[in-house]
Amino acid sequence: MSYVLGVDLGTSSVKVSAVDKTGMIVAQQSYNYPLSQPKPGYSEQNPEDWVTATTVAIDRLILKDGLKPAEIEGISYSGQMHGLVLLDQNNQVLRPAILWNDTRTTSQCEEILDVMGQAFIDITRNVPLEGFTLPKILWVKENEPQIFSKVQTILLPKDYLRYRMTGKIAMEYSDAAGTVMLDENQKEWSTVIAAKFDLPISIFPPLIESIGLAGNISDSYATFSGLLTSTQVFGGAADNAAGAIGAGILAPNMVMSSIGTSGVVLKYEDDTSVDYNGGLHFFNHAIPDKYYTMGVTLAAGYSLSWFKKNFAPELSFNDFVADAAGSTVGANGLLFTPYIVGERTPYPDGDIRGSFIGIDGTHTRKDFTRAVMEGIIFSFADIMAIFADKGSDFDTVVSIGGGAKSSTWLQIQADIFNKKVITLQNEQGPGMGAAMIAAVGVGWFDNLQACAQAFVNYGQTYTPNPQHVKQYQTLHKLYKQVYGQTATISHALLAYRRETLA
């Protein structure tokens, strides 16, 4: 037998999947690691924890699940995006990694636009946001100059893990795009941006394709893990690009709706001709010379888990979500905006906060639960409206993550999107995408499209209910008014809170 490993390096844990040539997951192991939040808005991790956790998971695949190292042909990765890892001249980590959900860099984002304005968007195809990597680099440069003076190389989380497994330093394109240091059209680091902010271009590593060979397992890591040095290692992809591959989003008529802690609406793009002018993230895909656009709801699944934790801790998650079916379309006139940690698309506003609008004495918990579920999907519909405004049409939504685990929520998606929504038979998300990259890399398939035909199997289809569509269109118009009418109050309340905590 032959296998590839897909390493899904997430924010709270790593999951390693062993996949055979038919696309079947024959074994899977995961391992958790901590998140550090030393100050409000800060989010950091120790990169060594990623290495340890991944190694433990691989060891368990070999020792507990009986995988033979000689049968593991290739390894690739899906990685949490944007996290900043700083290395010195000896490739030693200089400080904890600053993660994607760290929001300390508002002033650096403003600085980038003040200095470069539209030229920055033209080069990167993105607006600088707190989650991206370049603002983090500038924050360290401005606030920790002694550390920055020692920086020899920057890496992203999965690229650091891959370096530790191969001894080779590189960054692949789909993750590099999320640094907002990449010239999207030229597929190279932007010397213009580097010069504007006095950054040595040498700290940005060599670039490789997602399916490109990054090296083999090194002698030292082979000793550490039990893997063989004959195992090939491939570039991998940013988690959203890998998730899109795992969901079969490989054609322009398809969009991915992904509900995890955050939420993502992602669309495949053939080329760079469509221009959202920074209204959506525009990144290189894991497929060579292809791209994807996406919008992000920062607190999608997190909004629902927050509500459950505080107001229905005694219920199982399935019973809690099923409870929403007892409410009505529109939650009996109750709206929720999922801005409980700020928002990214279409409102790049780290200080906006969520709202329940329309509460009266007749509402019950099931109405609130449904309002949260609907509010998350309304936020996704805001993102999809940007596609429509640019004439970028699609007819199929592939739903993955928490939103695909509830028939009620899937029907809500179909009705609010007014599109066909389909599920996956065996959803494994970014980890499967990582395994597919490795499968193409070792030569099992000629390309990712051929691999998807063999590995990706679609499940149930949900079609829009015309009456519900009409109701949701009315409600969505009201939902879209909430941000503009609550932003000033939200900002003032947050300022008050910060002042009282100071």
Secondary structure, DSSP 8 states (H G I E B T S, - for coil): --EEEEEEE-SSEEEEEEE-TTS-EEEEEEEE---B--STT--EE-HHHHHHHHHHHHHHHHHTS---GGGEEEEEEEE-SS-BEEE-TTS-B-S-EE-TT--TTHHHHHHHHHHHTHHHHHHHSS---TTSHHHHHHHHHHH-HHHHTT--EEE-HHHHHHHHHHS---EEHHHHGGGT-EETTTTEE-HHHHHHTT--GGGS--EE-TTSEEEE--HHHHHHHS--TT-EEE--EEHHHHHHHHTT--STTEEEEEESSSEEEEEEESSS----TTSSEEEE-SSTT-EEEEEEETTSHHHHHHHHHHH-TTS-HHHHHHGGGGS-TTTTT-EEE--TT-B-SS--BTT---EEES--TT--HHHHHHHHHHHHHHHHHHHHHHHHHTT----EEEEEEGGGS-HHHHHHHHHHHTSEEEEETT--HHHHHHHHHHHHHTTSSSSHHHHHHHH--EEEEE---HHHHHHHHHHHHHHHHHHHHHHHHHHHHHHHHHHHH-
